[in-house]
Amino acid sequence: MVRSVVRPYVLAILLLGMPIVPAQAEGTFLTELEDLPLAPGLAEAPGGVLFDSPTGRIVEATAHGDTTAEQVVAFYAQTLPELGWQKVGPSSYRRDNEMLKIEVEARHRPLLVRFSLVPQ
């Protein structure tokens, strides 16, 4: 009898002691692009697409959040070169044989960001 009463309390204590990580925590990465961080304030939308082709990955993903287009653009302009991406256009980056395009739609609220990765 004591054993069955103790278990729920032990479980509750363990669960309460565990850190709670918010879904939109800084340092999170896109599900389909594990090496591409989400800008602060963004949360990934479900339903991303990943296709591995003989020439490379094809990925489509979206994120949304309560942030500004300027903050998102500045985050990726600073962060992506540190990860080996080279800026080749206003919203395009290249690394190895992959081209990444980040489109920010500022007229939407919450802000909508589209990520596209294709082989080059």
C-alpha positions as CSV (number, residue, x, y, z in Angstrom):
1,M,0.0,0.0,0.0
2,V,2.8,2.4,0.9
3,R,4.5,1.7,-2.4
4,S,1.4,2.7,-4.5
5,V,1.0,6.0,-2.6
6,V,4.6,7.0,-2.8
7,R,4.9,6.6,-6.6
8,P,2.6,9.4,-7.6
9,Y,4.3,11.7,-5.1
10,V,7.8,10.8,-6.4
11,L,6.6,11.3,-10.0
12,A,5.1,14.7,-9.1
13,I,8.3,15.8,-7.4
14,L,10.4,14.7,-10.4
15,L,8.1,16.4,-12.9
16,L,8.0,19.6,-10.9
17,G,11.8,19.7,-10.6
18,M,12.3,19.4,-14.4
19,P,13.0,22.6,-16.2
20,I,10.2,23.8,-18.4
21,V,11.4,24.8,-21.9
22,P,9.0,27.1,-23.8
23,A,8.2,26.1,-27.4
24,Q,9.7,29.3,-28.7
25,A,13.0,29.2,-26.7
26,E,16.0,30.9,-28.1
27,G,18.5,28.6,-29.7
28,T,15.8,26.5,-31.4
29,F,16.4,25.3,-35.0
30,L,14.0,24.4,-37.8
31,T,12.8,20.8,-37.7
32,E,13.7,20.1,-41.4
33,L,16.8,22.2,-41.4
34,E,18.6,21.2,-38.2
35,D,21.5,23.6,-38.8
36,L,19.3,26.7,-39.4
37,P,18.4,28.6,-36.2
38,L,15.1,30.3,-35.7
39,A,15.3,34.1,-35.2
40,P,14.2,35.2,-31.7
41,G,10.5,35.7,-31.6
42,L,9.7,33.1,-34.3
43,A,8.0,29.8,-33.9
44,E,8.1,27.1,-36.6
45,A,4.7,26.4,-38.3
46,P,3.9,22.7,-38.7
47,G,4.0,21.1,-42.1
48,G,7.5,21.7,-43.4
49,V,8.7,19.6,-46.3
50,L,12.0,17.8,-46.7
51,F,13.0,15.9,-49.8
52,D,16.3,14.3,-50.3
53,S,17.2,14.2,-54.0
54,P,20.3,12.8,-55.7
55,T,21.6,16.4,-56.1
56,G,20.8,17.5,-52.5
57,R,18.1,18.5,-50.1
58,I,14.9,20.4,-51.0
59,V,13.3,22.0,-48.0
60,E,10.3,24.3,-47.5
61,A,9.5,25.6,-44.0
62,T,7.6,28.5,-42.5
63,A,7.7,30.3,-39.2
64,H,5.7,33.1,-37.7
65,G,6.1,35.4,-34.7
66,D,5.6,38.7,-33.1
67,T,8.7,40.4,-34.3
68,T,9.7,42.8,-37.0
69,A,11.0,42.1,-40.5
70,E,14.1,44.2,-39.7
71,Q,14.9,42.1,-36.7
72,V,14.6,38.9,-38.6
73,V,16.7,40.1,-41.5
74,A,19.4,41.4,-39.2
75,F,19.5,38.2,-37.2
76,Y,20.1,36.1,-40.3
77,A,22.5,38.6,-41.8
78,Q,24.6,38.3,-38.7
79,T,24.1,34.6,-37.9
80,L,24.2,32.8,-41.2
81,P,27.8,33.9,-42.2
82,E,29.0,32.4,-38.9
83,L,27.4,29.1,-40.0
84,G,29.2,29.1,-43.3
85,W,26.5,30.8,-45.4
86,Q,27.5,33.4,-47.9
87,K,25.1,36.2,-48.8
88,V,24.5,36.3,-52.6
89,G,21.3,38.4,-52.7
90,P,18.9,40.5,-50.6
91,S,17.3,37.3,-49.2
92,S,19.5,34.5,-50.6
93,Y,22.5,32.7,-49.1
94,R,24.7,29.9,-50.5
95,R,26.7,27.3,-48.7
96,D,28.5,24.4,-50.5
97,N,26.0,23.2,-53.1
98,E,22.9,24.6,-51.5
99,M,20.9,27.9,-51.9
100,L,18.8,29.2,-49.1
101,K,16.1,31.8,-49.6
102,I,14.5,33.6,-46.7
103,E,11.3,35.6,-47.5
104,V,9.9,37.8,-44.8
105,E,6.3,38.9,-45.3
106,A,5.9,42.0,-43.1
107,R,2.3,42.8,-44.0
108,H,1.1,39.7,-42.2
109,R,0.5,39.7,-38.4
110,P,2.0,37.7,-36.9
111,L,5.0,38.1,-39.2
112,L,5.4,35.3,-41.7
113,V,8.9,33.9,-42.7
114,R,9.3,31.4,-45.5
115,F,12.5,29.3,-45.8
116,S,13.4,27.5,-49.1
117,L,16.5,25.4,-49.6
118,V,17.4,23.9,-53.0
119,P,20.5,22.3,-54.5
120,Q,22.6,24.6,-56.7
